Structures are given as structure tokens and as C-alpha cells.
């Protein structure tokens, strides 16, 4: 048996446009210059309060960061109504997931910096609400790269960390997996640089979703 834990933003769905737009509106509302897209991209995968603190150049989450997080979340639903801001699955992801769901010896879960509401919306939108057997979000656990998301998913499913593999696009995903004692596979199409993922400890880099199948099913 193997537990496959997917990051969401930058791994399953392309969500940078909606994250950047919502972040920019939030920063302006609080009297700050909007971060550029490159800076925002570098925080994807972190929990929202930690991401905001980093974009503000602060070492710790403070009261304003938490207020900005609340404002961001209040805006997110409104911004998401814009058709141009939809979180679309990357090409090939749907077919890859469908294949995994058919495997009797594979359990599929999600470990994401999204809010619980954001993850549930994404899974429901794409028809996966009942397909992911275990999920952890920013509302449930400390920010990546803390290993809690992985360890809690393992506990919930009765799997050992060495039976789990995290699929993600950022260094935070890979570091989280390694800290938990799980395997890690990076993807090349997201928001992180493949070389950085390798240096963080990714066992392999998937160039396409089909590559994920090859890596996961090998020895499953």
C-alpha cells in the first residue's frame, strides 16, 4: 500500500492569477504596495498568514498579518467569481488522478496551504469531493515545511510515513515530506524551480503528470 499526498496550488491546479489578484487587493487595502507576481509565487504553499508576513518582510506573524489574512479570505470568493480567475487543472492531471483512483493499493490525499473552504471548493468543482481519502489544510496544521500535514494524514489512514509520498511543486513541499520521513517527488510545471526541488531532496522531478504515475506505481 502507498499513500500519495498531493499539494494543490501549482501541482494540481494553476491558481497563481487568483492568488496574486487577491493578495494585491489585500495589500492595497491595508496601505501597502502590492507585491509583484514573482514575490507572491515564492510564497505559494505556505499558510496565508506566514505568506503575508514574508511578503511584508517580517520574521513573524503579527496582528496586522492576521487581519490581512482575514481580509484576503473575505475577498477570495468575490475574486473567484471572475471567469478569468478560475483554478484550472493542469493538462493531464485529470487523467492521472483517474488512473490512481482505480488502484486498489493506492490511497490519495491532499496536503495544502489552502484554507479548508478553498480546498473543499476546488475538490467539489473538479468532481473529487469523495475521492481524496485524507486531506489537511492551513486551517488544520502548521505551515509547511512543518511535517504535521503528512504525519496526520498517515495516522488517519493507518499508513507509516515511509509508505507515503508527497507530490509538490515547491521546496516547502519537499522539505515537509523529508521532515516527516516520507518520499518526495517534485513537478516541473508549478511555481518552484526543478533544481531547487532536487536540492531540497526530491527523489525525482515529474515533467508531465504521466511521470507521476511512473514514479508512484513503481513498487506500489
C-alpha positions, 0 to 999 in steps of 0.5 A: 500500500502507498499513500500519495499526498498531493499539494494543490496550488501549482501541482494540481491546479494553476491558481497563481492569477487568483492568488496574486489578484487577491493578495494585491487587493489585500495589500492595497487595502491595508496601505501597502504596495502590492507585491509583484507576481514573482514575490507572491509565487515564492510564497505559494504553499505556505499558510496565508498568514506566514505568506503575508508576513514574508511578503511584508518582510517580517520574521513573524506573524503579527496582528496586522498579518492576521487581519490581512489574512482575514481580509484576503479570505473575505475577498477570495470568493468575490475574486473567484467569481471572475471567469478569468480567475478560475483554478484550472487543472493542469493538462493531464492531471485529470487523467492521472488522478483517474488512473490512481483512483482505480488502484486498489493499493493506492490511497490519495490525499491532499496536503495544502496551504489552502484554507479548508473552504478553498480546498473543499471548493476546488475538490467539489468543482473538479468532481473529487469531493469523495475521492481524496481519502485524507486531506489537511489544510492551513486551517488544520496544521502548521505551515509547511515545511512543518511535517504535521500535514503528512504525519496526520494524514498517515495516522488517519489512514493507518499508513507509516510515513515511509509508505507515503509520498508527497507530490509538490511543486515547491521546496516547502513541499519537499522539505515537509515530506523529508521532515516527516520521513516520507518520499518526495517527488517534485513537478516541473510545471508549478511555481518552484524551480526543478533544481531547487526541488532536487536540492531540497531532496526530491527523489525525482522531478515529474515533467508531465503528470504521466511521470507521476504515475511512473514514479508512484506505481513503481513498487506500489 
